[in-house]
């Protein structure tokens, strides 16, 4: 009876071990397929192919203060960025997911938030004749839209609708680096040298406004938005020199903060959790040594 039972047991063990030998390869295949998208493998020709024509150029990496697990937002830059948004960007773009009370987290007192909100006008219904009325905004109001509807936005921007900037650095591919590159990456129109080429080449027809403005970081390398920033476009209260590059960096910092206003709180919470876990691990090691100290090796 033992001989008859031993053969199935040994066979089952052999088959089981033979199947287990393939587990590392299967696990490796699952890991590679889960990390690498289909058709974009590390060893496929498509991975080495050039980007499609008209794809935005790769934005150079910038040294932002809020990058990394220990980063933080420079609230001075955030406040300057708000000044750039209010003075330049707000004429076309909106922040519909932001209330004036949210701006208090960038280092403003309640009185300053109230005064800041009062500098804006929001819709307040219509009068007896059907005309739209306005009033001063309060901290409970959301930042107003620059246009009444999409049709008005298209009519004012040659058919293009300026996007809402409430979460632009999170949903825009490339994040803050590409936003900054787009603001500072406009390319001037090339003018051929005098005396070279034909008369049509020496005097090219002007580019129609509908064709947009050349920018390698835009889709199709053209954007409907004209260069928005220039030197001294705003006046900084802290005395910072308002160059176009500084304005672009400040407004990008502001938009990154608006897109994730609780990032600094999350980082502080994460650091506290890590320190707590390290302290708990040390206590567990001490407790383990104390419990097993009487056991001889």
NUGUKE-473367 format. One line per field, with one value per residue: residue number from 1; residue in one letter; y, x, z of N, C-alpha, C, CB in turn. Coordinates in pm, whole numbers, padded with zeros to 5 digits. Glycine has a CB too. Example, Ala and Ser with C-alpha at 12.3 -4.5 7.8 and 13.67 -1.06 7.14 Angstrom:
<pts>
i	[1_2]
aa	[a_s]
nyy	[-00569_-00225]
nxx	[01319_01285]
nzz	[00780_00708]
cayy	[-00450_-00106]
caxx	[01230_01367]
cazz	[00780_00714]
cyy	[-00330_00003]
cxx	[01320_01290]
czz	[00780_00787]
cbyy	[-00447_-00060]
cbxx	[01131_01408]
cbzz	[00905_00572]
</pts>
This chain:
<pts>
i	[1_2_3_4_5_6_7_8_9_10_11_12_13_14_15_16_17_18_19_20_21_22_23_24_25_26_27_28_29_30_31_32_33_34_35_36_37_38_39_40_41_42_43_44_45_46_47_48_49_50_51_52_53_54_55_56_57_58_59_60_61_62_63_64_65_66_67_68_69_70_71_72_73_74_75_76_77_78_79_80_81_82_83_84_85_86_87_88_89_90_91_92_93_94_95_96_97_98_99_100_101_102_103_104_105_106_107_108_109_110_111_112_113_114_115_116_117_118_119_120_121_122_123_124_125_126_127_128_129_130_131_132_133_134_135_136_137_138_139_140_141_142_143_144_145_146_147_148_149_150_151_152_153_154_155_156_157_158_159_160_161_162_163_164_165_166_167_168_169_170_171_172_173_174_175_176_177_178_179_180_181_182_183_184_185_186_187_188_189_190_191_192_193_194_195_196_197_198_199_200_201_202_203_204_205_206_207_208_209_210_211_212_213_214_215_216_217_218_219_220_221_222_223_224_225_226_227_228_229_230_231_232_233_234_235_236_237_238_239_240_241_242_243_244_245_246_247_248_249_250_251_252_253_254_255_256_257_258_259_260_261_262_263_264_265_266_267_268_269_270_271_272_273_274_275_276_277_278_279_280_281_282_283_284_285_286_287_288_289_290_291_292_293_294_295_296_297]
aa	[x_x_x_x_x_x_x_x_x_x_x_x_x_x_x_x_x_x_x_x_x_x_x_x_x_x_x_x_x_x_x_x_x_x_x_x_x_x_x_x_x_x_x_x_x_x_x_x_x_x_x_x_x_x_x_x_x_x_x_x_x_x_x_x_x_x_x_x_x_x_x_x_x_x_x_x_x_x_x_x_x_x_x_x_x_x_x_x_x_x_x_x_x_x_x_x_x_x_x_x_x_x_x_x_x_x_x_x_x_x_x_x_x_x_x_x_x_x_x_x_x_x_x_x_x_x_x_x_x_x_x_x_x_x_x_x_x_x_x_x_x_x_x_x_x_x_x_x_x_x_x_x_x_x_x_x_x_x_x_x_x_x_x_x_x_x_x_x_x_x_x_x_x_x_x_x_x_x_x_x_x_x_x_x_x_x_x_x_x_x_x_x_x_x_x_x_x_x_x_x_x_x_x_x_x_x_x_x_x_x_x_x_x_x_x_x_x_x_x_x_x_x_x_x_x_x_x_x_x_x_x_x_x_x_x_x_x_x_x_x_x_x_x_x_x_x_x_x_x_x_x_x_x_x_x_x_x_x_x_x_x_x_x_x_x_x_x_x_x_x_x_x_x_x_x_x_x_x_x_x_x_x_x_x_x_x_x_x_x_x_x_x_x_x_x_x_x]
nyy	[-00121_00120_00150_00180_00423_00600_00665_00834_01055_01134_01193_01405_01595_01631_01737_01970_02110_02137_02314_02535_02620_02789_03019_03253_03354_03400_03591_03798_03857_03950_04177_04338_04375_04514_04751_04862_05018_04879_04822_05008_04918_04868_04759_04770_04886_05116_05249_05375_05547_05866_06158_06237_06451_06798_06769_06899_07056_06923_07049_07234_07133_07300_07467_07445_07566_07414_07154_06803_06580_06727_06984_07324_07588_07910_08171_08441_08450_08333_08532_08739_08614_08603_08875_08904_08734_08863_09112_09059_08796_08750_08882_08717_08448_08220_08138_07935_07749_07855_08039_08369_08358_08143_08247_08347_08163_08207_08369_08598_08828_08819_09074_09173_08988_09050_09314_09260_09105_09296_09452_09338_09286_09130_08949_09048_08975_09109_09428_09617_09676_09474_09482_09373_09365_09463_09405_09466_09213_08956_08773_08519_08476_08325_08358_08578_08502_08594_08616_08605_08371_08075_08143_08420_08417_08291_08475_08691_08596_08510_08269_08084_07934_08046_07845_07732_07803_07678_07421_07387_07322_07061_06912_06978_06849_06803_06985_07241_07310_07309_07502_07733_07729_07763_08023_08173_08100_08202_08243_08471_08596_08485_08676_08698_08764_09074_09105_08838_08550_08522_08784_08736_08590_08777_08959_08842_08736_08867_08682_08557_08657_08448_08222_08194_08211_08155_07897_07667_07499_07462_07282_07163_07360_07615_07874_08022_08224_08539_08665_08697_08828_09091_09303_09484_09465_09446_09584_09509_09476_09417_09511_09356_09306_09339_09158_08992_08718_08681_08742_08533_08311_08365_08370_08110_07971_08059_07944_07675_07651_07713_07496_07287_07348_07249_07120_07172_07122_06850_06752_06820_06662_06410_06400_06406_06163_05979_06027_05951_05677_05590_05640_05463_05222_05212_05187_04934_04771_04804_04697_04434_04341_04359_04174_03929_03909_03733_03491_03248_03233]
nxx	[00083_00195_00383_00217_00095_00304_00395_00199_00220_00488_00484_00302_00439_00662_00547_00442_00673_00794_00617_00649_00900_00873_00769_00932_00990_00735_00643_00824_00751_00488_00541_00690_00501_00306_00430_00524_00359_00134_00272_00472_00715_01041_01216_01104_01058_00896_00950_01187_01129_01091_00929_00586_00515_00479_00446_00469_00772_01015_01002_01250_01386_01313_01433_01241_01111_00919_00951_01007_01006_01056_01010_00881_00641_00726_00593_00614_00676_00441_00252_00344_00300_00022_-00030_00062_-00117_-00365_-00321_-00254_-00322_-00589_-00761_-00828_-00822_-00965_-01028_-01211_-01249_-01159_-01193_-01207_-01150_-00978_-00736_-00623_-00449_-00206_-00055_-00189_-00370_-00702_-00819_-00672_-00748_-01019_-01001_-00867_-01058_-01258_-01160_-01238_-01507_-01821_-02095_-02429_-02699_-02980_-03109_-03422_-03455_-03330_-03056_-02727_-02614_-02350_-02138_-01918_-01684_-01686_-01511_-01631_-01702_-01644_-01365_-01433_-01548_-01387_-01542_-01882_-01993_-01909_-01934_-01891_-01625_-01502_-01556_-01401_-01146_-01068_-01196_-01083_-01092_-00989_-00826_-00939_-00753_-00739_-00646_-00425_-00149_-00150_-00305_-00200_00019_00354_00354_00450_00697_00650_00452_00592_00787_00623_00528_00757_00870_00820_00868_01020_00906_01070_01276_01388_01722_01814_01816_01850_01722_01398_01165_00926_01019_01177_00988_00774_00432_00230_00170_-00148_-00357_-00520_-00370_-00210_00059_00408_00544_00745_00668_00400_00107_00139_00320_00228_00029_-00279_-00263_-00129_00206_00205_00344_00564_00844_00817_00539_00378_00367_00565_00509_00706_00942_01080_01242_01048_01090_01024_01086_01095_00832_00702_00802_00702_00419_00381_00455_00248_00025_00089_00067_-00204_-00314_-00252_-00307_-00272_-00033_00202_00111_00058_00316_00441_00287_00355_00632_00613_00480_00672_00882_00752_00710_00975_01053_00877_00972_01225_01145_01023_01243_01397_01215_01196_01459_01461_01266_01365_01609_01685_01709_01934_02185]
nzz	[00000_00076_-00128_-00347_-00290_-00283_-00538_-00672_-00500_-00527_-00799_-00811_-00658_-00820_-01053_-00945_-00861_-01109_-01231_-01065_-01130_-01343_-01243_-01178_-01440_-01543_-01359_-01414_-01677_-01641_-01484_-01663_-01869_-01731_-01658_-01899_-02164_-02410_-02726_-02688_-02599_-02447_-02627_-02874_-03212_-03221_-02987_-03029_-03228_-03392_-03251_-03339_-03623_-03558_-03288_-02955_-02847_-02616_-02296_-02125_-01811_-01509_-01215_-00968_-00659_-00536_-00614_-00563_-00270_-00038_-00106_-00125_-00152_-00257_-00108_-00155_-00430_-00520_-00455_-00619_-00862_-00863_-00900_-01163_-01295_-01238_-01358_-01624_-01731_-01655_-01822_-02030_-01945_-01702_-01354_-01243_-01041_-00810_-00515_-00368_-00099_-00086_-00155_00070_00176_00062_00216_00298_00503_00660_00623_00407_00211_00186_00088_-00150_-00285_-00316_-00517_-00750_-00985_-00984_-01134_-01063_-01109_-01299_-01394_-01392_-01659_-01786_-01809_-01729_-01398_-01173_-00888_-00609_-00539_-00285_-00022_-00034_-00294_-00617_-00842_-01109_-01444_-01752_-01981_-02090_-02201_-02400_-02668_-02669_-02587_-02805_-03007_-02926_-02949_-03203_-03268_-03092_-02768_-02465_-02223_-01897_-01604_-01360_-01288_-01446_-01445_-01364_-01542_-01787_-02022_-01933_-01730_-01490_-01609_-01886_-01907_-01832_-02035_-02258_-02218_-02247_-02485_-02743_-03090_-03304_-03624_-03916_-04120_-04446_-04562_-04714_-05067_-05123_-05276_-05436_-05535_-05401_-05187_-05061_-04982_-04809_-04772_-04512_-04213_-04148_-03871_-03784_-03817_-03598_-03353_-03364_-03175_-03030_-02823_-02826_-02939_-03261_-03299_-03305_-03162_-03060_-02880_-02833_-02759_-02417_-02213_-02113_-02047_-01744_-01731_-01511_-01177_-00913_-00569_-00385_-00485_-00669_-00982_-01264_-01508_-01823_-01810_-01533_-01464_-01599_-01459_-01202_-01238_-01325_-01095_-00928_-01061_-01034_-00758_-00723_-00856_-00686_-00394_-00137_-00120_00031_00292_00272_00227_00470_00641_00543_00604_00884_00929_00838_01020_01255_01205_01193_01459_01587_01485_01604_01875_01863_01802_02034_02222_02129_02175_02451_02530_02434_02550_02754_02635_02542_02291]
cayy	[00000_00237_00166_00231_00563_00685_00711_00958_01167_01182_01254_01536_01685_01665_01830_02099_02178_02174_02436_02648_02670_02892_03137_03377_03407_03454_03716_03901_03899_04032_04305_04418_04413_04611_04879_04913_05015_04795_04891_05105_04846_04924_04701_04777_04999_05238_05322_05454_05632_06009_06204_06274_06590_06893_06746_07005_07029_06890_07169_07217_07124_07420_07444_07503_07546_07319_07021_06706_06551_06826_07117_07413_07702_08043_08249_08569_08428_08308_08660_08810_08546_08649_09008_08886_08680_08965_09223_09019_08673_08747_08941_08610_08319_08217_08046_07913_07662_07926_08147_08469_08314_08050_08322_08378_08067_08249_08458_08722_08836_08832_09209_09183_08910_09128_09426_09205_09066_09416_09512_09268_09303_09006_08970_09054_08972_09209_09531_09611_09686_09357_09500_09299_09447_09414_09450_09429_09073_08926_08653_08397_08465_08268_08456_08588_08467_08713_08618_08558_08233_08030_08219_08548_08391_08265_08600_08781_08534_08453_08131_08002_07952_08036_07743_07767_07777_07633_07300_07378_07257_06918_06847_07014_06763_06877_07055_07379_07334_07343_07631_07838_07728_07819_08168_08239_08034_08253_08258_08580_08560_08494_08768_08668_08871_09155_09070_08694_08485_08593_08898_08683_08550_08896_09029_08740_08785_08859_08568_08603_08634_08322_08114_08183_08260_08044_07859_07523_07422_07450_07176_07213_07468_07744_07896_08139_08327_08623_08671_08772_08896_09184_09367_09589_09454_09468_09649_09424_09553_09389_09569_09265_09359_09262_09120_08895_08586_08677_08734_08397_08220_08391_08328_07964_07930_08083_07845_07546_07655_07705_07360_07195_07443_07180_07037_07190_07052_06706_06721_06823_06543_06294_06399_06368_06019_05905_06038_05869_05536_05562_05632_05339_05111_05207_05129_04791_04704_04802_04602_04298_04305_04343_04052_03810_03920_03620_03368_03229_03200]
caxx	[00000_00283_00444_00117_00064_00422_00414_00123_00272_00611_00451_00241_00546_00747_00474_00430_00803_00817_00540_00703_01023_00839_00713_01011_00975_00599_00637_00897_00670_00376_00593_00726_00380_00230_00501_00541_00234_00135_00322_00575_00815_01175_01294_01027_01100_00820_01007_01299_01084_01087_00794_00508_00534_00392_00439_00539_00909_01031_01034_01366_01353_01341_01459_01131_01123_00818_00980_01064_00926_01082_00994_00782_00607_00771_00471_00641_00659_00298_00183_00381_00232_-00116_-00030_00073_-00244_-00470_-00292_-00231_-00390_-00732_-00842_-00869_-00832_-01045_-00997_-01347_-01250_-01090_-01264_-01116_-01106_-00867_-00612_-00565_-00343_-00077_00010_-00264_-00459_-00843_-00845_-00614_-00831_-01141_-00966_-00835_-01184_-01333_-01105_-01299_-01650_-01891_-02233_-02528_-02833_-03015_-03200_-03557_-03448_-03262_-02912_-02652_-02561_-02227_-02109_-01786_-01677_-01658_-01426_-01706_-01726_-01541_-01310_-01526_-01504_-01369_-01643_-02013_-02011_-01808_-01946_-01823_-01482_-01456_-01563_-01294_-01014_-01058_-01243_-01020_-01143_-00880_-00859_-00941_-00619_-00749_-00566_-00352_-00018_-00169_-00363_-00123_00138_00477_00342_00500_00808_00600_00382_00695_00847_00527_00520_00883_00928_00772_00973_00985_00897_01199_01277_01506_01819_01786_01894_01860_01599_01309_01096_00827_01089_01224_00872_00671_00301_00219_00095_-00278_-00369_-00585_-00272_-00149_00194_00503_00593_00776_00612_00257_00069_00155_00420_00162_-00073_-00363_-00237_-00012_00297_00131_00428_00669_00910_00743_00395_00314_00451_00576_00511_00827_01058_01143_01247_00949_01124_00931_01120_01055_00686_00663_00833_00611_00282_00381_00452_00111_-00065_00120_00011_-00349_-00348_-00235_-00281_-00242_00086_00294_00054_00077_00457_00468_00225_00436_00754_00576_00450_00799_00953_00680_00737_01113_01052_00810_01062_01327_01082_01003_01373_01431_01125_01237_01582_01431_01189_01445_01746_01719_01725_02073_02203]
cazz	[00000_00078_-00260_-00440_-00259_-00298_-00675_-00699_-00422_-00590_-00929_-00785_-00614_-00934_-01140_-00875_-00870_-01249_-01257_-00990_-01192_-01440_-01177_-01197_-01575_-01556_-01282_-01487_-01792_-01593_-01442_-01780_-01941_-01653_-01655_-02034_-02240_-02529_-02844_-02653_-02523_-02450_-02736_-02997_-03296_-03196_-02875_-03079_-03338_-03364_-03217_-03457_-03664_-03492_-03144_-02882_-02806_-02474_-02219_-02035_-01668_-01432_-01072_-00890_-00515_-00491_-00664_-00468_-00149_00065_-00164_-00066_-00236_-00217_-00107_-00221_-00574_-00544_-00454_-00743_-00972_-00866_-00961_-01308_-01344_-01233_-01447_-01763_-01776_-01622_-01929_-02121_-01877_-01580_-01244_-01196_-00924_-00702_-00447_-00313_00034_-00102_-00172_00200_00207_00006_00310_00314_00619_00618_00573_00273_00120_00162_00000_-00282_-00349_-00350_-00639_-00864_-01005_-01019_-01179_-00955_-01167_-01399_-01346_-01448_-01804_-01840_-01818_-01628_-01289_-01110_-00752_-00563_-00494_-00144_-00013_-00064_-00438_-00704_-00935_-01222_-01579_-01836_-02087_-02044_-02245_-02495_-02793_-02650_-02583_-02943_-03083_-02884_-02966_-03338_-03271_-02989_-02632_-02367_-02123_-01756_-01549_-01221_-01268_-01572_-01431_-01341_-01660_-01906_-02032_-01910_-01603_-01482_-01703_-02018_-01899_-01836_-02168_-02353_-02199_-02284_-02602_-02871_-03192_-03398_-03766_-03987_-04235_-04528_-04582_-04833_-05185_-05140_-05316_-05528_-05476_-05307_-05066_-04992_-04929_-04788_-04728_-04366_-04161_-04096_-03727_-03755_-03819_-03466_-03330_-03361_-03043_-03041_-02712_-02848_-03031_-03397_-03294_-03319_-03061_-03087_-02779_-02861_-02643_-02316_-02113_-02157_-01933_-01672_-01754_-01381_-01078_-00795_-00445_-00306_-00549_-00765_-01118_-01341_-01644_-01880_-01756_-01392_-01462_-01639_-01348_-01090_-01269_-01327_-00955_-00879_-01119_-00972_-00623_-00737_-00897_-00573_-00285_-00011_-00138_00144_00407_00249_00248_00615_00699_00505_00684_01019_00931_00826_01148_01353_01176_01236_01606_01624_01455_01710_01994_01843_01814_02178_02287_02089_02247_02593_02549_02401_02606_02843_02556_02503_02151]
cyy	[00125_00261_00224_00379_00657_00741_00834_01076_01223_01250_01393_01638_01726_01764_01967_02177_02222_02300_02556_02703_02783_03020_03262_03439_03468_03586_03829_03950_03986_04169_04394_04465_04515_04747_04943_04908_04930_04878_04994_05038_04906_04875_04699_04894_05128_05318_05412_05548_05778_06050_06245_06419_06682_06873_06856_06962_07000_07014_07144_07216_07250_07384_07516_07473_07440_07179_06932_06688_06653_06969_07197_07529_07831_08135_08389_08558_08402_08440_08743_08747_08583_08788_08998_08831_08788_09077_09186_08906_08678_08808_08835_08479_08332_08123_08012_07827_07727_08035_08246_08429_08216_08122_08363_08285_08105_08358_08590_08715_08845_08970_09227_09104_08986_09244_09376_09167_09189_09485_09445_09299_09168_09039_08962_09061_09082_09310_09520_09617_09570_09370_09429_09395_09381_09474_09411_09286_09067_08802_08523_08376_08392_08377_08460_08545_08594_08726_08559_08413_08200_08107_08354_08529_08366_08394_08694_08725_08458_08305_08041_08036_07939_07937_07801_07722_07721_07513_07279_07304_07108_06846_06876_06926_06844_06959_07196_07408_07377_07473_07745_07845_07789_07971_08240_08188_08084_08280_08371_08529_08582_08584_08737_08790_08944_09113_08923_08641_08572_08708_08851_08641_08670_08971_08928_08804_08772_08740_08615_08574_08500_08207_08098_08236_08141_08022_07709_07438_07411_07335_07232_07329_07605_07753_08023_08252_08410_08625_08757_08861_08986_09244_09479_09586_09476_09539_09563_09511_09531_09441_09477_09323_09277_09240_09015_08755_08574_08668_08595_08298_08240_08344_08176_07908_07948_07977_07706_07540_07644_07563_07261_07278_07377_07095_07050_07118_06901_06667_06720_06701_06419_06286_06357_06219_05937_05911_05953_05721_05499_05550_05503_05219_05099_05148_04979_04714_04695_04700_04458_04254_04281_04210_03928_03816_03801_03492_03359_03189_03060]
cxx	[00086_00345_00345_00087_00183_00436_00329_00175_00397_00581_00392_00346_00634_00679_00464_00561_00832_00739_00597_00829_00995_00787_00799_00994_00836_00587_00709_00817_00553_00423_00625_00602_00298_00296_00507_00409_00248_00179_00430_00680_00952_01255_01215_01073_01025_00877_01121_01258_01080_00945_00718_00529_00432_00380_00516_00681_00914_01077_01154_01322_01398_01361_01352_01149_01027_00841_01034_00979_00946_01069_00886_00758_00662_00650_00491_00625_00514_00221_00218_00312_00085_-00125_-00020_-00057_-00352_-00447_-00281_-00325_-00541_-00819_-00892_-00898_-00910_-00984_-01129_-01353_-01183_-01181_-01162_-01067_-00990_-00733_-00550_-00452_-00210_-00012_-00061_-00351_-00603_-00877_-00791_-00696_-00959_-01113_-00934_-00963_-01262_-01281_-01159_-01449_-01710_-02034_-02328_-02669_-02854_-03113_-03335_-03557_-03374_-03113_-02843_-02593_-02436_-02215_-01967_-01788_-01647_-01571_-01499_-01730_-01611_-01489_-01396_-01462_-01483_-01474_-01773_-02037_-01904_-01815_-01876_-01672_-01427_-01456_-01449_-01155_-01003_-01093_-01185_-01080_-01027_-00917_-00864_-00809_-00623_-00659_-00471_-00220_-00030_-00222_-00285_00001_00266_00474_00398_00613_00756_00522_00482_00759_00754_00521_00643_00941_00878_00889_00934_00984_01032_01185_01401_01595_01789_01877_01904_01723_01516_01241_00992_00894_01139_01109_00759_00541_00290_00132_-00038_-00287_-00431_-00486_-00201_-00007_00288_00554_00620_00715_00460_00229_00069_00251_00359_00053_-00150_-00336_-00116_00081_00238_00216_00530_00732_00823_00594_00317_00415_00450_00587_00638_00954_01130_01135_01152_00990_01025_00958_01077_00903_00638_00689_00736_00470_00274_00380_00312_00015_-00038_00063_-00141_-00391_-00339_-00206_-00243_-00116_00182_00242_00074_00223_00491_00407_00306_00565_00724_00547_00578_00876_00885_00709_00880_01122_00986_00898_01172_01269_01062_01134_01415_01345_01162_01362_01554_01358_01277_01585_01783_01738_01869_02082_02260]
czz	[00000_-00058_-00360_-00415_-00286_-00439_-00708_-00623_-00486_-00723_-00911_-00742_-00730_-01027_-01077_-00883_-01013_-01286_-01186_-01052_-01291_-01375_-01194_-01335_-01595_-01482_-01352_-01607_-01751_-01552_-01561_-01854_-01865_-01651_-01793_-02109_-02364_-02649_-02815_-02568_-02539_-02568_-02867_-03080_-03267_-03081_-02919_-03191_-03294_-03328_-03341_-03494_-03598_-03343_-03072_-02845_-02657_-02398_-02129_-01889_-01596_-01285_-00991_-00743_-00464_-00546_-00553_-00344_-00037_00011_-00093_-00161_-00174_-00224_-00164_-00371_-00609_-00548_-00579_-00863_-00979_-00930_-01113_-01364_-01348_-01333_-01593_-01805_-01757_-01729_-02027_-02049_-01746_-01478_-01174_-01070_-00803_-00647_-00389_-00175_00025_-00111_-00039_00236_00145_00090_00332_00439_00570_00565_00432_00170_00086_00067_-00141_-00356_-00394_-00474_-00765_-00868_-01047_-01057_-01060_-01011_-01269_-01340_-01416_-01600_-01868_-01854_-01701_-01526_-01231_-00970_-00718_-00508_-00345_-00137_-00045_-00213_-00506_-00796_-01061_-01353_-01662_-01945_-02034_-02082_-02347_-02626_-02782_-02647_-02723_-03025_-03049_-02913_-03098_-03341_-03165_-02853_-02534_-02257_-01982_-01694_-01407_-01192_-01386_-01555_-01401_-01464_-01787_-01914_-02021_-01784_-01605_-01580_-01840_-02016_-01907_-01975_-02271_-02341_-02249_-02416_-02735_-02964_-03285_-03541_-03834_-04109_-04318_-04544_-04713_-04947_-05209_-05179_-05408_-05456_-05375_-05176_-04988_-04927_-04909_-04741_-04577_-04324_-04104_-03947_-03693_-03752_-03686_-03464_-03311_-03219_-03045_-02931_-02719_-02943_-03173_-03409_-03322_-03213_-03096_-02988_-02819_-02741_-02532_-02227_-02181_-02031_-01877_-01706_-01627_-01290_-00952_-00670_-00365_-00372_-00646_-00905_-01206_-01486_-01693_-01826_-01610_-01381_-01499_-01526_-01232_-01119_-01280_-01185_-00896_-00932_-01063_-00830_-00627_-00773_-00783_-00448_-00154_-00019_-00020_00268_00392_00272_00397_00684_00666_00584_00828_01031_00924_00957_01254_01331_01216_01388_01653_01596_01560_01839_01981_01853_01961_02252_02253_02163_02395_02619_02532_02459_02691_02766_02508_02358_02134]
cbyy	[00001_00220_00032_00149_00575_00608_00600_00939_01124_01065_01166_01524_01620_01538_01776_02076_02086_02059_02417_02607_02556_02839_03109_03349_03296_03355_03695_03847_03778_03964_04286_04337_04292_04562_04860_04833_05156_04733_04958_05227_04702_04891_04561_04787_04964_05204_05225_05363_05588_06090_06321_06247_06603_06888_06607_07042_07147_06772_07213_07330_06999_07523_07495_07449_07676_07367_07028_06750_06415_06805_07106_07464_07712_08094_08259_08618_08310_08215_08738_08810_08397_08651_09093_08791_08562_09023_09288_08976_08553_08818_09047_08588_08261_08175_08110_07848_07532_07987_08091_08604_08251_07964_08445_08372_07931_08296_08485_08751_08958_08801_09313_09134_08773_09180_09504_09081_08982_09512_09504_09115_09413_08904_08867_09175_08983_09142_09671_09725_09816_09324_09650_09215_09468_09451_09390_09527_08996_08907_08642_08399_08603_08149_08422_08732_08373_08711_08541_08644_08212_07882_08239_08616_08270_08158_08670_08811_08439_08474_08074_08023_07849_08174_07629_07702_07904_07598_07176_07517_07324_06897_06891_07165_06685_06965_06976_07407_07208_07231_07640_07811_07586_07759_08199_08220_07892_08381_08126_08697_08641_08353_08918_08617_08816_09306_09126_08625_08448_08496_08984_08564_08459_08988_09145_08636_08707_08989_08493_08535_08744_08295_08138_08039_08355_08072_07897_07503_07484_07582_07118_07255_07440_07763_07907_08101_08264_08767_08727_08678_08793_09296_09422_09727_09319_09333_09794_09330_09516_09240_09613_09126_09355_09334_09066_08894_08560_08802_08838_08354_08242_08539_08395_07911_08010_08223_07843_07522_07785_07804_07315_07093_07529_07094_07076_07339_07085_06668_06821_06952_06527_06299_06538_06446_05982_05962_06185_05895_05506_05673_05752_05326_05129_05349_05196_04766_04780_04942_04630_04290_04416_04460_04046_03793_04047_03601_03365_03124_03302]
cbxx	[-00093_00391_00497_-00012_00021_00547_00380_-00022_00302_00709_00353_00133_00631_00784_00334_00390_00914_00777_00397_00731_01096_00736_00695_01158_01000_00496_00696_01033_00620_00306_00717_00815_00297_00211_00641_00648_00192_-00005_00210_00514_00817_01248_01338_00878_01083_00676_01057_01408_00946_01138_00800_00360_00524_00259_00496_00462_01002_01132_00914_01471_01419_01227_01602_00996_01099_00682_01080_01202_00961_01221_00962_00827_00455_00888_00417_00782_00745_00240_00219_00535_00245_-00175_00085_00191_-00290_-00479_-00167_-00085_-00335_-00756_-00763_-00762_-00692_-01190_-00892_-01428_-01181_-00956_-01358_-01184_-01221_-00888_-00637_-00669_-00383_-00095_00146_-00351_-00423_-00935_-00785_-00469_-00865_-01199_-00847_-00743_-01269_-01331_-00954_-01274_-01679_-01887_-02272_-02501_-02936_-03076_-03139_-03642_-03381_-03318_-02876_-02540_-02669_-02103_-02210_-01736_-01570_-01790_-01369_-01837_-01745_-01597_-01163_-01578_-01606_-01232_-01594_-02123_-02154_-01823_-02094_-01871_-01452_-01546_-01696_-01307_-00986_-00918_-01216_-00866_-01255_-00848_-00758_-01063_-00538_-00893_-00657_-00326_00062_-00264_-00508_-00083_00137_00506_00410_00548_00895_00512_00299_00804_00885_00389_00499_00984_00903_00688_00996_01083_00787_01248_01276_01463_01964_01804_02029_01912_01518_01204_01031_00752_01205_01297_00827_00718_00186_00160_00176_-00394_-00450_-00691_-00170_-00150_00198_00620_00490_00925_00652_00198_-00071_00024_00532_00103_-00011_-00510_-00216_-00054_00435_00055_00499_00612_01048_00800_00360_00265_00403_00697_00391_00839_01152_01076_01392_00816_01269_00940_01270_01106_00626_00739_00978_00610_00234_00505_00555_00063_-00051_00272_00053_-00398_-00259_-00119_-00402_-00359_00157_00313_-00095_00034_00546_00412_00081_00467_00821_00456_00356_00885_00961_00529_00714_01208_00978_00678_01124_01384_00948_00939_01481_01414_00981_01260_01687_01346_01072_01455_01759_01610_01625_02140_02295]
cbzz	[00121_00182_-00310_-00429_-00115_-00262_-00771_-00665_-00279_-00611_-01006_-00678_-00506_-01011_-01171_-00728_-00820_-01342_-01217_-00848_-01264_-01536_-01031_-01174_-01679_-01503_-01143_-01534_-01866_-01476_-01357_-01874_-01969_-01513_-01602_-02109_-02279_-02553_-02912_-02579_-02564_-02322_-02699_-02967_-03441_-03167_-02768_-03128_-03387_-03485_-03118_-03434_-03817_-03551_-03108_-02756_-02842_-02456_-02135_-02058_-01604_-01447_-01033_-00939_-00441_-00530_-00780_-00428_-00096_00123_-00311_00074_-00256_-00308_00034_-00187_-00620_-00434_-00328_-00762_-00957_-00723_-00905_-01342_-01257_-01093_-01405_-01782_-01703_-01492_-02003_-02225_-01851_-01611_-01141_-01304_-00957_-00752_-00335_-00307_00109_-00226_-00257_00306_00160_-00137_00263_00189_00708_00735_00666_00274_00182_00294_00057_-00268_-00255_-00234_-00637_-00854_-01112_-00900_-01286_-00863_-01058_-01525_-01369_-01392_-01843_-01971_-01818_-01693_-01179_-01196_-00650_-00455_-00574_-00063_00125_00008_-00501_-00785_-00971_-01235_-01648_-01899_-02213_-02101_-02306_-02522_-02830_-02520_-02493_-03012_-03058_-02736_-02851_-03393_-03401_-02987_-02600_-02305_-02128_-01682_-01551_-01187_-01251_-01627_-01322_-01225_-01678_-01903_-02165_-02025_-01497_-01341_-01717_-02072_-01767_-01730_-02209_-02331_-02052_-02175_-02595_-02851_-03271_-03384_-03836_-04029_-04189_-04664_-04582_-04803_-05174_-05011_-05195_-05587_-05585_-05368_-05100_-05089_-05024_-04685_-04798_-04311_-04053_-04170_-03665_-03856_-03927_-03422_-03207_-03457_-02929_-03039_-02581_-02903_-02995_-03449_-03394_-03462_-02920_-03081_-02640_-02899_-02685_-02232_-02024_-02253_-01975_-01705_-01814_-01317_-01048_-00807_-00360_-00282_-00448_-00761_-01175_-01336_-01651_-02033_-01770_-01317_-01558_-01765_-01300_-01057_-01398_-01403_-00873_-00920_-01271_-00969_-00550_-00844_-01010_-00599_-00263_00030_-00267_00173_00422_00106_00174_00677_00649_00357_00682_01065_00815_00711_01194_01344_01028_01186_01666_01548_01316_01737_02021_01707_01733_02240_02247_01938_02232_02644_02451_02251_02688_02947_02434_02591_02084]
</pts>
